[in-house]
Amino acid sequence: AVMLPVMVGAAGFGVETGYWYHKDLELQQAADKASYAGAIEKRSGSTSTVMNAAGLSAATQNGYQPGSFVLLNPPTSGAYAGNVKAVEVQLTTPVQRYFSNVFTSTPITAGARAVTLIETAETACVLALDPTSSSTIYLNGNAGLSLTGCTVMANSTAADAVLVQGSSELTTDCIISGGRVGTGA
């Protein structure tokens, strides 16, 4: 009987600590989504006001409760400090105390930080835009195509979006495709 209050108290602290950890994870997810949304707007050439609005909207849609929202481009600290291709989001929000409020009323604040780096594809010298067509980029027979300093891109999601057949050869720095790149006989 003497140990029962101690055990209930320990269980209460354990549950509350688990709740705080869960809130930290939710806040990190909201920060990740917000920095990504801001980076998408940055990449499309939007203003910092539009980037902030998109970031805050994404954070709110992912469970962020109002606290402190800061979107920085470029980040001021960390590995990407000063990099204009990086978008940083810092979120803080108060976390409710339940059982521990009996012992202290000091507020708890959860915080999260996320940075998204914008990487763009190389310049496409061959670009196929059809979203579903087979063989949007197609080499057959004895064709030989050697490209230096550019990328071959296919928007198609087909299983053979980029197809090289026969004794054809395609040499390039990079191939980007929504579908598959394949070779055939």
N, C-alpha and C positions, 0 to 999 in steps of 0.2 A: 504494500500500500504506500510506503514511503517513497519508493522508486517510481510509482506511477506518474506523478507530476513531472519528474525529470524526463521520463521516457516520452510523454506527450509533448513536452517542450522541445526535446531533441527532434521528434518527428515533425513538429511545426516548423522549426528552423530548416530542416531538410527540405520540406515541401516548398517553403518560401524561397530558399536558395535555388531550387530547381525552377521555380517560376521566374526568378531574375535571370537565370541562364537562358531560359526560353525567350524572354523579352530581348536579351542581347542578340540572339540568333535572328529573331524577327527584324530587329533594327538593322543588322548587317545585311540581310536580304534586301531591305528597303533602300539602304545606301548603295548596294550593288546595282539595283535596278535604276536608281536615280542617276548615278554617274553614267550608266550606259545610255539612258534617255538623253542626258545632256550632251554626251559625245555624238549621238546620232544627229542632234540638232546642230552641233558645232560642225560636223562633217558636211552638212547640207548648207552651211553658210549662214545660219541663223544668228541673231544678235544674242548678247548675254542675257537680255531680258527673256527672250524666248527659251533659251537654254535653262534658265532658272525655273521658268513656269513648267517646262516639260519634266525637269528633274523632280520638282516638288509634287507634281501630279503623279509621277511614277512611284515616288516614295509613299504618298498617301494611299494609292491603290494597293500597295503592298504592306499595309498595316502600320505605317508611320503615324504616330499621334503627335500633334503639334508640340514642338519644343524649340530647338534651334536647328535651322537648315542653312548650310553654307555650301555654295557651289563655286569652285575656284577653277579658272582657266587662265594661265597655267597654275598647277599646284605650287604652293609656297614651301613645302617640305617633302621629304621622302626621296625615293629614287628618281622620281620624275619632276622634281622641283625645277621650275623654269621652262619645262617642255611644253610648247604651245599646242602640241598634239595630244596632250593629256588633260582630262577633266576629272577633278576631285570633288567628292561630296563628303561633307562632315555632318553627321546627325547626332543630336542629343535629345533625350526626352526623359522626363521624370518617371520613375517606376514606383508603383504603389507599395507601401509597406502594409503587412497584415499582422502576423504574429509578433514580429520584432518591434512593432510600434509600442508594445507594452514597455520595452526597455529603453528605447530612444526614438526621438522624432526627427532625427537628422535625415534630410531628404536624400534619396538615392537617385542618381542620374546615370542612365545608360548611354553609351556613346558608340558610334561606329564610323568608320572611314573607308571609302572605296575610291579607287582610281581606275579610270578606263583610258587606255591608250588607243588613239585612232591610228590604224595602219591602213594605208591605201594600197590597192593593187598597182602593179606596174602599168605603164602605158600599154594598152592593147593595140597591137598592130594587125591582129586578126580577131574580129569580134562578130559572133553569130548571135542574133537577138531572139530567134524563135524560141518560145518557152517550152515547147513540147516535141518538136520535130526530131526524128531520128537522123543521124549523120549530118548534123548542122555544120560540122567541119569534117571533111571527108577527103582522104588521099587514097588513091587506088593505082594499081599497075606498078610502074617504075618511078613514080613521082618522088622527088627529093626536095624537101623544103627545109632550109636552114635559116633560122631567125636569131639575130643577136641583139640584145638590149630591148627586147619587147616580149609581150606575153600573148599567148593564144587563149581566148576566152569564149566559152559557149554558155549561153543562158539556159539551154535546154536541160530538162530533167530526165531525158530519155536514157535508156540503158546503153545506148551507143551514140551519145551526144557528140563525142569526138571519136572518129573511127579512122584507123590507118590500116589498109589492107594490102595484100600482095607483097611485093618487095619494096614498097614505098617507105620512106623514112621522114620523120618529122623531128627536127632538132631545134629546141627553143629553151630559153631560160626557165619558163614556167608555163604550165597549162592550168587554167582554172575552169571548172565546169560544174554546173548544177547537177548534171547527170554523171555518167561514167565515161571514162576514156578507155577505148579498147583497141585491140588489134585483131585481125582475122586473116584467114588464108586467102 
